[in-house]
Amino acid sequence: MRNRPSRSMTGTKTRGVTLAFVAAAVLGATHAEAQGITRSTFAYQGRLTDGGQNYTGPATFRCTLFTAATGGTVVAGPLTVSGTVTNGVFTVPLDFGVVEPQGRRWVEIEVSTPANPVFQMLTPRQPVDVVPRAASAIRAESAEPFNVAFNPSALTIDQSQTTTTAAATTLSSSIWQSFTTSSTGSLTHIAVSRNGSINFENATLNIYEGSGVGGTKLWSQRCVATGVVGEVVMSLTRPLALAANSTYTFEIVIPGGVASFLASTNNPYPGGECSAGPNFDMYFKTYFGGTTGDVTLRSRYFGVNEGLPSAPLHVTGGSGANPYPQMRVSADAAAPFGSFLSLDATRIAGGQDWAMFSTGGSATEGTGKLVFRNLTSTNYGLTMASTGFIGVRNFNPEYALDVLASARTAQRIQSTNPAGTWLALGNLSTDGRFWNLISTGSGNGEGPGKLLIGSSASSPTAIDLSTLALTPNGLLGVNNTNPQFSVDAVRSGDGNVFRATSNANFTALSLANTSTGGRIYSRLSSGNNAGTFSVRDSSANADRLTVYSNGRIGVGSTTNPAGLLDVTANANNTVAVIGRAGPGASAIGIYGTGSGPGVRAGVFDGNVTINGNLTVNGAVGKLAGSFRIPHPLDPEKKWLYHSFVESPDMMNIYNGIARLDERGEATITLPNYFEALNREFRYQLTPVGASMPNLYVAEEISANTFKVAGGKPGAKVSWQVTGIRQDKEARERPIVPEVDRTELDY
């Protein structure tokens, strides 16, 4: 055989092969005309020639099923089959698994021989006519091929690399790892280990022939993975046949981002390489064995989209970009009563037959309802109407929860929770609350055997405020869960709260404490004194606090408050108002606020002493200003005052001493923020120790430096630079030297 033979192939049918389809799995009765799921098992016979002569000898065929004669997409395969060609004739047994019979398919065949081990394509593709012999009740909802396996073998790990370095390796959004198989088998799962949580349902898994992603792409699918952080197992939607001692590459593509996977930097896996670098190998495992896919039959278990079903009917699906129902029971026009699902346990002692059905137009319960009914006793359980209303023993609910019972007690709520039994009434509108009615148990903090009414602003299982408490002996507590009197009202923090009314000249409520030093206070609502409200020390016959009808409050002996709050201290050396801040950086003792033209947050008429730091976030206006410190020569007896330096400009002053170099020059560096903060620079130079008539500014300020020259080498120069502020605060609050006075000026 020549090195590059010319091959041609002819089949038993020159323009196609007809596939004989057999039934795969039947889940129920079917219609004869239904397009079902069929298994594409057939024998393809053709002729192989070399240079016009019939070829005889071993050959390996690689077959792939496509949707079109050229281009198109892969339906199944590739399948690799070895056989013997006799006098140019070969027969290839092909089993592409289960495919949907959606019209004609084309098979592409590649061949290699010992003398020519590189696969060569035999063109053109051969048409394959799909002829269904039987149909099942399972219908394809997408172009994905179905796959049925009976009693699949247990999964085995073919290749693995599970060592990792201490640090995770961050790889790009497209990563790959190659591996070399040890045996021939069907690849069903691939495991990797990630160091962070990413959405694998938006990722793509690709499998290539050879090392790297430059070879033939054998597989591509959306990632179907379990796990969050750590090992992630990705399941192939159908098995992929791999040859023994061959190199393949899996690739994970994360669109629009990066992912952190665990790997080893010690090159622990000699059978492959990683896209992260020559010494890297990802943590990975490849699994052979159990056939995965859309439909799997395993012993007495049947799986839909589940490779290893663990129940008689195990359905997986309804996630990611295709949230289809995992299971659907439908009724046609011949069943006007509705769609019916029965859960029958009558074969078990005491078991019942419960039914769930979606009602049709002929149902007694009415159409469009979901009904749970006991078929053994014919009792109704629950009914959900299309309005969302739920009926209990009532198949015509008119309220969100509509209970119908013939007994005297239609509803009873019981629990064994020691905290109590709760009934929550919630209103979700603006400012609505959850109100809870609680029968307390032994583990409740308020004590057992009480009826509590409390509310919460956000949760039906919490109480922010217990409003009422009723004890077994009839005591009622208001804001008090442990009442000691017939009516026991408590307001935490400010004493008892009552409302007292009368038609007399005043209404008084007296609070008396008869212990040593105790006093009697009366709260008076006066009609004679313009509707004032006073707190009076009856023992001293003096008002301590008065609220006037205009809203002003006087504290002390104030009779006509000058402000909303007027506090007067008549006793000597008495502080009228004290504000004390608690611990914490944000604590404030006294806070005043005001906004708008002429509005003042506070006014102090008199001397003010501040023992601490004063921070002003704004402009300061004053008649005079100075600093005061203990006198340096007599700190115990005298103060030293110095006046501030004043200017109509918002001026900053910078100065220093510079030493001139051998050329009589010096470069002076200013703060790195100087030019950002200042504008309109002014300079002043003063020689020190010698006359320097030629001293001048050689280079003005640039890059926060300036240069002086013309001085005496080695001499000192005293310099001063000023600038006008140009920062945001200065621009927003400029000083206007001359303004007109107003009556609001203090």
C-alpha positions in Angstrom: 0.0 0.0 0.0 1.4 3.4 -0.9 2.1 6.0 1.8 -0.8 8.2 0.6 -3.3 5.9 -1.0 -6.4 7.1 -2.8 -9.4 5.5 -1.2 -13.0 5.2 -2.2 -15.8 3.6 -0.5 -19.1 2.2 -1.8 -21.8 0.7 0.4 -24.4 -1.9 -0.3 -26.6 1.0 -1.2 -24.7 3.5 -3.3 -26.4 6.6 -1.9 -27.4 5.7 1.6 -28.1 3.2 4.3 -31.4 2.6 6.1 -31.1 2.4 9.8 -33.2 -0.3 11.5 -34.5 1.2 14.8 -35.5 -0.9 17.8 -37.5 0.2 20.8 -35.5 1.4 23.7 -37.7 1.8 26.7 -41.5 2.1 27.1 -42.9 4.0 30.0 -46.6 3.5 29.1 -49.0 3.1 26.2 -48.1 5.0 23.0 -49.8 5.9 19.8 -48.5 4.1 16.8 -47.9 7.3 14.9 -45.9 9.0 17.7 -42.3 10.1 17.0 -40.6 8.2 19.9 -37.2 7.4 21.1 -35.4 4.7 19.1 -32.1 3.1 19.2 -29.8 3.4 16.2 -28.1 0.0 16.0 -27.2 -1.2 12.5 -24.5 -2.8 10.5 -22.9 -0.7 7.7 -21.2 -2.6 4.8 -19.0 -0.9 2.3 -16.0 -1.4 0.1 -12.4 -0.1 0.6 -10.0 0.2 -2.3 -6.4 1.3 -2.5 -5.2 2.7 -5.8 -8.1 1.0 -7.5 -7.4 -2.4 -5.9 -9.5 -4.0 -3.2 -7.8 -3.8 0.2 -7.4 -6.8 2.5 -6.2 -6.5 6.1 -7.0 -4.9 9.5 -8.5 -1.4 9.6 -9.9 0.9 12.2 -13.0 2.9 11.4 -14.2 6.2 13.2 -17.8 7.0 12.5 -19.8 10.2 13.5 -23.5 10.9 12.9 -24.3 14.5 11.6 -27.4 16.5 10.8 -26.3 17.5 7.3 -24.2 16.2 4.4 -21.7 19.0 5.0 -21.2 21.1 8.1 -24.1 20.6 10.4 -23.9 19.4 14.0 -22.9 16.2 15.6 -25.8 14.0 16.6 -23.8 11.1 18.0 -20.3 9.7 18.1 -17.6 9.4 17.2 -17.6 5.6 17.5 -14.3 3.8 16.9 -14.6 0.2 15.6 -11.8 -2.1 14.5 -12.3 -4.9 12.0 -10.9 -6.8 9.1 -11.4 -5.9 5.4 -11.6 -8.9 3.1 -11.1 -8.4 -0.6 -12.2 -4.8 -0.2 -15.4 -5.6 1.7 -15.9 -4.5 5.3 -18.8 -4.6 7.7 -18.9 -2.0 10.6 -21.4 -2.7 13.5 -22.6 0.7 14.7 -24.5 1.6 17.8 -25.0 5.4 18.3 -27.1 4.9 21.4 -30.6 6.4 21.4 -31.4 9.3 19.0 -34.5 11.2 18.1 -36.0 10.2 14.7 -36.1 13.7 13.2 -35.5 12.9 9.6 -32.4 12.0 7.6 -28.9 11.9 9.2 -25.5 11.5 7.5 -22.6 9.3 8.7 -19.0 10.4 8.3 -16.4 7.6 8.2 -12.7 7.9 8.8 -10.3 4.9 8.3 -6.8 4.0 9.3 -4.6 1.0 8.7 -1.4 -0.2 10.3 0.6 1.2 7.3 -1.3 4.5 7.5 -2.2 5.0 11.2 -3.5 8.6 10.6 -7.2 8.7 10.1 -8.3 9.7 6.6 -11.9 10.8 5.8 -13.9 8.9 3.3 -16.0 11.4 1.4 -18.7 12.2 0.9 -20.8 11.5 4.0 -23.3 8.8 3.5 -27.1 9.6 4.1 -28.9 7.6 6.8 -32.7 7.3 6.7 -34.4 7.1 10.1 -37.1 4.5 10.1 -38.8 4.1 13.5 -40.0 0.5 14.2 -41.6 1.3 17.6 -42.2 4.4 19.6 -42.1 5.1 23.4 -44.2 7.4 25.5 -41.2 9.7 26.1 -41.1 12.7 23.7 -38.1 14.7 23.0 -38.4 18.4 24.1 -35.1 19.5 22.6 -32.4 18.6 20.1 -30.4 16.9 22.8 -30.2 13.1 22.1 -31.7 10.8 24.7 -29.6 7.9 26.1 -31.0 4.8 27.7 -28.9 2.3 29.6 -30.0 -0.9 31.3 -28.1 -1.9 34.5 -25.1 0.4 34.0 -21.9 -0.7 35.6 -20.6 1.1 38.7 -18.5 4.2 38.2 -14.7 3.8 38.4 -12.0 6.4 38.4 -9.7 6.0 35.4 -7.4 8.9 36.0 -6.9 11.2 39.0 -4.5 13.9 40.4 -5.6 14.9 43.9 -2.5 16.6 45.3 -2.6 20.4 45.8 -0.1 23.0 46.9 -0.9 25.1 50.0 -2.1 28.1 47.9 -4.8 28.0 45.3 -3.9 28.7 41.7 -6.0 31.3 39.9 -6.5 30.5 36.3 -8.2 32.5 33.5 -11.7 32.1 32.4 -10.7 29.3 30.0 -8.6 26.5 31.6 -7.7 23.0 30.5 -6.0 19.9 31.7 -4.9 16.9 29.5 -4.9 13.3 30.7 -4.0 9.9 29.3 -6.4 7.0 29.7 -5.4 3.6 31.0 -8.2 1.7 29.5 -11.0 1.8 26.9 -14.3 3.0 28.4 -17.1 5.5 28.4 -16.3 8.8 30.1 -19.3 9.9 32.2 -18.0 12.3 34.8 -15.1 14.7 35.4 -14.3 16.2 38.8 -12.2 19.3 39.6 -11.7 21.3 42.9 -12.4 25.0 43.1 -11.2 27.4 45.7 -14.3 29.7 45.4 -17.9 29.8 44.6 -18.8 30.3 40.9 -21.9 29.6 38.8 -21.0 26.4 37.0 -24.4 26.4 35.3 -23.2 29.2 33.0 -19.9 27.4 32.2 -19.1 25.2 29.2 -17.3 21.8 29.3 -15.3 20.9 26.2 -13.3 17.7 25.5 -10.6 17.6 22.8 -8.5 14.9 21.3 -4.9 15.2 22.1 -3.1 17.5 24.6 -4.4 21.1 24.6 -7.3 22.7 22.9 -6.0 22.6 19.3 -7.1 19.0 18.6 -10.5 17.8 17.4 -13.3 18.8 19.7 -15.1 15.6 20.7 -17.6 17.0 23.1 -19.2 20.3 24.3 -22.0 20.9 26.8 -23.2 23.2 29.5 -21.6 22.3 32.8 -23.9 20.2 35.1 -22.1 20.2 38.4 -22.6 19.6 42.1 -20.7 21.1 45.0 -20.0 24.7 46.0 -16.5 25.1 47.3 -14.2 22.1 47.0 -14.6 19.1 44.7 -17.1 19.6 41.9 -18.3 16.6 39.9 -19.5 17.4 36.3 -21.8 14.9 34.6 -21.8 14.4 30.9 -25.2 14.4 29.4 -24.3 11.1 27.6 -21.2 8.9 27.8 -18.2 9.6 25.6 -16.2 6.6 24.3 -12.5 7.0 24.9 -9.7 4.7 23.7 -7.0 3.2 26.0 -3.6 4.8 26.3 -4.8 7.9 24.5 -4.4 11.6 25.4 -7.5 13.8 25.8 -8.0 17.3 27.2 -11.0 18.7 29.1 -11.6 22.5 29.1 -13.8 24.6 31.4 -14.9 28.0 30.0 -16.3 30.5 32.5 -17.8 33.4 30.5 -17.0 36.9 31.6 -14.7 36.2 34.6 -12.0 34.1 36.2 -12.2 31.1 38.5 -9.9 29.8 41.2 -9.1 26.1 41.0 -6.9 24.0 43.2 -3.8 22.6 41.5 -0.3 21.4 42.2 2.9 23.2 41.1 5.1 20.1 41.5 4.1 18.5 38.2 2.7 15.4 39.9 0.8 14.0 36.9 3.1 12.8 34.1 0.2 11.8 31.8 -0.8 15.3 31.0 -0.3 19.1 31.2 -2.2 22.1 32.3 -2.9 25.5 30.7 -1.5 27.2 33.9 2.1 26.3 33.1 4.6 23.5 32.5 4.8 22.5 36.2 1.1 22.7 37.0 -1.5 19.9 37.2 -5.0 20.6 38.2 -6.8 18.5 40.8 -9.0 16.3 38.7 -10.7 12.9 38.3 -12.1 11.1 35.3 -14.8 8.5 35.7 -15.7 5.6 33.5 -18.6 3.2 33.8 -22.3 3.9 34.5 -24.0 5.4 31.4 -25.4 8.8 32.0 -27.9 10.7 29.9 -31.4 11.8 29.8 -33.1 8.5 30.4 -31.5 5.6 32.4 -33.0 2.3 33.3 -31.2 0.6 36.2 -32.5 -2.7 37.5 -35.9 -1.9 38.9 -35.1 1.9 39.0 -35.8 4.2 36.1 -34.0 7.5 35.7 -34.9 10.5 33.6 -31.9 12.8 33.1 -30.2 10.8 35.9 -27.3 8.4 35.3 -27.6 6.5 38.6 -31.3 6.5 39.7 -31.7 5.8 43.4 -35.5 5.4 43.4 -38.1 3.5 41.2 -38.5 6.8 39.3 -35.7 9.3 39.6 -36.1 12.6 37.6 -33.4 15.2 37.4 -33.8 18.5 35.6 -35.7 21.8 35.7 -32.6 24.0 36.4 -30.3 26.5 34.8 -31.4 28.1 31.5 -34.1 25.5 30.8 -36.4 25.4 33.9 -38.8 22.9 32.4 -41.1 20.9 34.7 -39.4 17.8 36.0 -42.6 15.8 35.7 -46.0 16.4 34.1 -49.3 14.5 34.2 -51.7 15.8 31.6 -55.3 15.0 30.7 -56.8 15.3 27.3 -60.3 16.1 26.1 -61.4 12.5 26.8 -60.9 13.0 30.5 -63.1 16.1 31.3 -62.9 15.4 35.1 -59.2 16.5 35.2 -55.7 15.1 35.6 -55.4 12.6 38.4 -52.5 11.3 40.5 -53.0 8.6 43.1 -50.7 7.8 46.1 -52.0 4.4 47.2 -50.9 2.8 50.5 -53.9 0.5 51.0 -51.7 -2.6 50.6 -50.2 -1.6 53.9 -52.1 -2.2 57.1 -53.9 1.1 57.9 -52.8 2.7 54.7 -55.0 5.1 52.8 -55.4 6.0 49.1 -54.8 9.7 48.6 -55.4 11.5 45.3 -54.2 14.7 44.0 -56.0 16.0 40.9 -56.3 19.1 38.8 -60.0 19.5 38.2 -61.7 19.8 34.8 -65.0 21.2 33.7 -67.0 18.0 34.7 -65.5 17.7 38.2 -68.0 18.2 41.1 -65.5 20.5 42.8 -65.5 22.9 39.8 -62.9 23.5 37.2 -59.4 24.8 37.7 -58.8 23.6 41.2 -56.1 21.5 42.9 -57.8 19.0 45.2 -56.3 16.6 47.7 -58.8 13.9 48.6 -58.9 10.7 50.5 -60.3 8.0 48.2 -60.5 5.5 51.0 -63.0 7.5 53.1 -64.0 10.0 50.3 -63.2 12.8 52.7 -61.8 16.1 51.3 -58.5 17.3 52.6 -57.3 20.5 50.9 -58.6 22.4 48.0 -56.7 25.3 46.3 -58.7 27.5 44.0 -57.3 29.4 41.0 -57.6 32.6 43.2 -55.0 31.1 45.6 -57.6 30.5 48.3 -57.2 27.3 50.3 -60.1 25.3 51.7 -59.8 22.8 54.5 -62.6 20.2 54.2 -64.2 22.8 51.9 -63.8 22.6 48.1 -65.2 26.1 47.5 -63.0 28.4 49.5 -64.0 32.1 49.6 -61.2 33.3 51.8 -57.4 32.9 51.9 -58.0 30.1 54.4 -61.5 28.8 54.5 -62.2 26.0 57.1 -65.4 24.1 57.2 -66.2 21.6 60.0 -69.4 20.1 61.5 -67.9 19.9 65.0 -68.2 22.8 67.5 -64.4 23.4 67.3 -63.6 24.2 63.7 -60.0 25.1 64.4 -57.6 24.1 67.1 -54.0 25.0 67.3 -51.8 22.8 69.6 -48.2 22.3 70.0 -45.8 20.6 72.4 -43.2 23.4 72.1 -42.3 24.5 75.7 -42.1 28.1 74.4 -45.9 28.0 73.7 -48.4 27.8 70.9 -48.5 30.8 68.6 -51.1 32.3 66.2 -49.8 35.2 64.1 -51.9 37.8 62.4 -49.8 40.0 60.0 -50.5 43.0 57.9 -47.9 43.7 55.2 -49.1 47.2 54.2 -47.1 50.3 55.1 -46.6 50.4 58.9 -48.4 47.1 59.4 -47.3 44.7 62.1 -47.5 41.1 63.1 -49.6 40.5 66.1 -49.2 37.2 68.0 -51.5 35.4 70.3 -49.5 33.0 72.5 -50.5 30.4 74.9 -47.3 30.1 76.9 -45.6 26.9 77.9 -43.1 25.8 80.6 -40.2 27.1 78.6 -41.5 30.6 78.0 -39.7 33.4 79.7 -43.0 35.0 80.8 -44.1 31.9 82.6 -46.5 29.1 81.7 -50.2 29.1 81.4 -50.6 32.7 80.3 -52.3 34.3 77.3 -50.1 36.9 75.7 -50.8 39.4 72.9 -47.6 40.9 71.4 -46.5 42.4 68.2 -43.4 42.6 65.9 -42.7 45.0 63.1 -41.0 42.4 60.9 -41.4 38.7 62.0 -44.4 36.5 62.8 -42.1 34.4 65.1 -40.8 37.2 67.3 -42.2 39.8 69.7 -40.9 43.3 70.0 -43.5 44.4 72.5 -45.8 42.3 74.7 -49.0 44.5 75.0 -51.3 42.4 77.1 -50.9 39.4 79.4 -53.8 37.4 81.0 -52.9 35.0 83.9 -55.0 31.9 84.8 -56.3 33.8 87.9 -57.7 36.7 85.8 -55.0 39.3 86.4 -54.4 41.6 83.4 -51.1 43.1 82.6 -50.6 46.1 80.2 -47.1 46.1 79.0 -46.5 43.8 81.9 -46.3 40.0 81.5 -46.3 39.4 85.3 -49.3 41.4 86.6 -49.8 41.5 90.4 -53.1 43.4 90.4 -56.4 43.2 88.6 -55.0 45.7 86.1 -51.3 46.2 86.3 -49.9 48.6 83.7 -46.2 49.3 83.3 -44.4 51.6 80.9 -40.7 50.7 80.9 -38.5 53.7 81.7 -41.1 56.4 82.5 -43.4 54.8 85.1 -47.1 53.9 84.9 -49.2 55.2 82.0 -52.9 56.1 82.5 -55.3 58.6 81.1 -57.4 60.6 83.6 -60.1 63.1 82.6 -62.5 65.4 84.5 -64.7 68.4 83.8 -63.3 70.4 86.8 -60.9 73.4 86.6 -58.0 71.0 86.6 -57.3 67.3 86.4 -54.7 66.0 88.8 -52.9 62.7 89.0 -50.8 62.3 92.1 -47.8 60.0 92.5 -46.7 59.5 96.1 -43.7 57.7 97.6 -44.1 57.4 101.3 -40.6 56.0 102.0 -38.0 58.1 103.8 -37.2 61.2 101.7 -40.1 60.4 99.3 -42.3 63.2 97.9 -45.7 63.7 96.4 -45.8 64.9 92.8 -49.0 65.9 91.0 -49.5 66.2 87.3 -52.0 69.0 86.7 -53.9 69.7 83.5 -55.2 73.2 84.3 -58.2 74.9 82.7 -57.8 78.1 84.7 -54.2 78.9 83.5 -54.6 78.8 79.7 -54.5 75.1 79.4 -51.0 74.5 81.0 -49.7 71.2 82.1 -47.6 71.2 85.2 -45.6 68.8 87.3 -45.9 70.1 90.8 -43.9 69.2 93.9 -46.8 69.2 96.3 -44.5 68.8 99.3 -42.7 72.1 98.4 -45.8 73.7 96.8 -43.7 74.6 93.7 -44.0 73.8 90.1 -41.0 72.1 88.7 -42.0 71.9 85.0 -44.8 73.6 83.1 -45.9 73.0 79.5 -47.8 75.9 78.0 -50.5 75.8 75.3 -48.1 77.5 72.8 -45.8 74.4 73.1 -43.2 76.2 75.2 -41.8 74.4 78.3 -40.5 76.1 81.4 -38.2 74.2 83.8 -37.6 75.7 87.2 -39.4 78.8 88.2 -39.9 80.1 84.7 -43.3 81.6 84.2 -43.1 82.9 80.6 -40.6 80.8 78.6 -38.6 82.9 76.1 -38.0 79.8 73.9 -39.5 76.4 73.3 -37.4 75.2 76.3 -36.5 77.8 79.0 -34.5 76.4 81.9 -33.8 78.7 84.9 -31.6 77.9 87.8 -32.2 80.2 90.7 -29.9 78.6 93.3 -26.3 79.8 93.5 -23.6 77.9 91.6 -26.3 75.7 89.9 -25.8 74.4 86.4 -29.0 74.9 84.4 -28.4 72.4 81.6 -25.9 69.6 81.5 -25.3 67.3 78.4 -23.3 64.2 79.0 -22.2 62.0 76.1 -21.9 58.3 76.6 -18.9 56.2 75.5 -18.1 55.9 71.8 -16.6 58.1 69.1 -20.0 59.2 67.9 -21.4 60.2 71.3 -22.6 63.8 71.6 -23.6 65.6 74.8 -25.5 68.5 73.3 -26.5 68.8 69.6 -28.1 71.8 67.9 -28.9 72.1 64.2 -30.1 74.8 61.9 -30.2 75.5 58.2 -31.2 78.4 55.9 -30.2 82.0 55.6 -29.7 83.6 59.0 -30.6 80.5 60.9 -28.3 79.7 63.9 -27.9 76.2 65.5 -27.0 77.9 68.8 -26.3 81.3 70.4 -24.3 81.9 73.5 -24.9 85.3 75.1 -21.9 85.7 77.5 -18.6 84.1 78.1 -18.0 80.6 76.9 -15.4 78.2 78.1 -14.4 75.1 76.1 -12.3 72.6 78.0 -11.1 70.5 75.1 -10.7 70.7 71.4 -13.0 72.9 69.2 -13.6 71.7 65.6 -15.4 74.1 63.2 -16.5 72.6 59.8 -17.1 76.0 58.2 -16.0 79.6 58.4 -15.2 81.4 61.6 -16.2 85.0 62.2 -14.9 87.0 65.3 -14.3 90.5 66.5 -10.9 89.6 67.9 -8.8 86.5 68.3 -5.8 85.3 70.2 -4.3 82.3 71.8 -3.8 82.0 75.6 -1.2 79.8 77.3 0.5 79.8 80.7 3.2 82.4 80.7 6.5 80.7 80.0 8.3 82.8 82.7 5.6 82.6 85.3 3.2 79.8 84.4 1.6 79.5 87.8 0.5 83.1 88.1 0.3 84.6 84.6 -1.3 84.0 81.1 0.4 84.9 77.9 -1.9 86.2 75.0 -0.9 86.6 71.3 -3.2 88.0 68.6 -4.0 86.0 65.4 -2.5 87.2 62.1 -5.4 88.6 60.1 -5.8 89.1 56.4 -8.7 89.8 53.9 -7.4 86.8 52.0 -7.5 83.2 52.9 -3.7 83.1 53.1 -1.3 80.3 54.0 2.3 81.2 55.1 5.3 78.9 54.6 8.9 79.8 55.8 12.2 78.3 56.6 16.1 78.7 56.5 18.0 77.6 53.4 21.8 77.0 53.1 23.2 78.2 49.8 25.6 75.9 47.8 29.0 76.7 46.4 27.3 78.6 43.6 25.3 80.7 46.0 22.1 78.8 45.0 19.5 76.7 46.9 16.4 74.7 45.8 13.7 74.8 48.4 11.1 72.0 48.5 7.6 72.8 49.7 5.0 70.3 51.0 3.7 67.9 48.2 0.2 69.4 48.5 1.4 73.0 48.1 0.3 73.7 44.5 -2.9 71.7 44.9 -3.9 73.9 47.9 -2.6 77.4 46.9 -2.5 79.9 44.1 -1.1 83.5 43.6 2.3 82.8 45.2 4.4 85.6 46.9 8.1 85.4 47.9 10.3 87.1 50.5 14.0 86.4 50.9 16.2 87.7 53.8 20.0 87.2 53.9 21.4 85.9 57.2 24.9 86.8 58.4 26.0 88.7 55.3 24.8 91.2 52.8 23.6 89.7 49.5 22.4 92.4 47.3 22.1 90.1 44.3 19.9 87.5 46.0 16.8 86.7 43.9 14.2 84.0 43.1 15.8 82.3 40.2 13.0 79.8 39.4 9.4 80.2 40.6 7.4 77.5 42.2 6.9 74.4 40.0 6.4 70.8 41.1 6.2 72.2 44.7 9.8 73.6 44.6 11.5 77.0 43.9 15.1 78.1 43.5 17.0 81.1 44.8 20.4 82.4 43.5 22.8 85.3 43.6 23.8 84.8 47.2 27.0 84.1 49.1 28.2 80.5 48.8 27.6 78.6 52.1 25.5 81.4 53.6 22.0 81.1 55.0 18.8 82.7 53.6 15.5 83.1 55.5 12.7 82.6 53.1 8.9 83.1 53.2 6.2 82.1 50.7 2.5 82.8 50.9 -0.4 81.4 48.8 -4.1 82.0 48.6 -6.2 78.9 49.3 -7.9 77.3 46.3 -9.3 74.1 47.8 -13.0 73.1 47.6 -13.9 74.4 51.0 -12.3 77.7 50.4 -14.1 78.1 47.1 -17.4 77.2 48.7 -16.9 79.5 51.7 -15.0 82.5 50.5 -14.3 85.4 52.9 -16.1 88.6 51.8 -14.3 91.5 53.5 -17.2 94.0 53.6 -20.9 93.0 54.1 -24.0 94.9 55.4 -25.2 94.2 58.9 -28.6 92.6 59.6 -30.8 92.3 62.6 -29.9 88.7 63.0 -26.2 89.4 63.5 -25.1 88.8 67.1 
